[in-house]
Amino acid sequence: MDPFVEEKLSELGLERFIPVFEENEIDRETFLLLDDETMKELIKPVGPRLKLKKELQSLVKDEGSQNEGDTSGTTYFFDDNSLDSSSTARSSPVLNSQSVSSCSSPESTPGVLTQRSQPLPSTSQPSTPRSHSSSLGSPGLGGRPSPSPSAQKRARADFTIREIIGKLEDDELLAEMEAGLLSYKSRKRIVNTMVSHLIELHGKFPRTDVKLAMARALTSEFPQFENSDGEGYQAWFAPAIGGHDSSGFLENRLRNVRRRDSHKASKPPTVMVPKSPLVSTVDLDLPEDELADSDIAAMTTWLKFHTSPTQQVEEMMRKTCRARATLIRTENEKTVAEIIKEYPRLIDVPGMIEQDFRILFPTSSDSLFMKWPVTYESILTYADKQISWREILNFSGKLDTDEQKSNMTVHLLPLLFPPGMKRKDGKKGPKHASTEDACTSFIQVEKVGVNIPAFLEAVKKCQPFILAVGQLESPEQVFVVVERQTVDCGSLLKGLDICFKLFYILDMTYPWECINLWDFVQKFIYGLGAGKGRHKSVPSVSLLINFLTSAATEPSKE
């Protein structure tokens, strides 16, 4: 990818279009020649296209004025030393030790500023050597100035993270890095320090390969932040892929710095665009049913009016599972209430949700109960380091049993990730959920003695969600609420399992307020990849997954 093109797209916040420009072999020269028709082919959305058009007009105007003042036909080169870390302006050109002679002919074409190793050929007479000021540095091979040590380091994009963090002179911080368990405050300090170093060397719009090199250097020097797939660096920086912009702690900090400085300059803020949209459905590779359509229709009708005998209900539900899953995913105009009305036994016969999920996702069906017992204590340890969850949940009791610790870990899951956001209808800017919104859209806690029918009648928020009756650590009753109906679960862990599986059985999207929580559960616990979550997880999800993966692979201490 041409570094000039990549840098310009990054400056404009158009990283997601970099693969398109790379695929069409747009280099610096062709970038400056883009016309309206070509830009329309490369960038479909109007807003980003107008941004690019304005930038191109500015570039062409600037370079045109520079070329008008260049009557000697001199070839220009970019010098890395002229980059100003506090400015996003283009580098000032410096003269090479050789130049082409003056082009007096009106037919001569003015040269375009470019970063090359050889002068542009002249259309008139041969070039003649000229001497220049020694301030350009000692000449190297071919009479060219030797790059400075700082310029060489920038070109290599080498980073020693221990050296960068060492500037803070904080041994406790380094110990946290060695352990792979950072508090929120410590992580923020580290990210700020790394980004300051990045800006000092590469400006506020560093190239993608530079940011990637820094993220990889961190996981290389501190393998505790790596995961089994070798992609732990993506929590710190993940390059743009397809229609998704770059992400990660480093990228988020760089954006905040640029946004802060743009506000200082009284520039109008850009409208944020929601990233990584929900996958509204899951493509299932379902085999053809052995039963005839008429038999499936007959069984479906029978199931509408019978809840017993239980064995026969279970058998017919099993035989009609694939047909039911296909219809739910193809009849998009049906609401959840209409689906439940069509297939009522899913909700009122125990075990039917689990049975359907087991048929559709056999390798993930028991994942929660296999993985949670060896995971929840690590999540609790992680939470203790990250947040004051006792204060947020208003909990001052003790966790004496494993079940109480497990239950409390389920409750604090929404606190480990940023609340979701969504675009407001007809309005600019996104709507952000609060921490309370994220918690209650996941689990609603009520006191013992609550009137369940009255509670269900008053429910207005997005469903399904978990309803826990009693104390946080020891609920007496647990239900999953969907379309003002309840599924009795018996335990909080079972409630988590049923609630998650309902999203897939009824083909529903996650509540936007706590989408990051379900994205974590889906990817780490059930191993369903992108599924219904985000194609690219937020950094806090990736960081927790990396921590838990690392904790699981560490040898046990005797």
Disulfide bonds with the S-S distance in Angstrom:
none
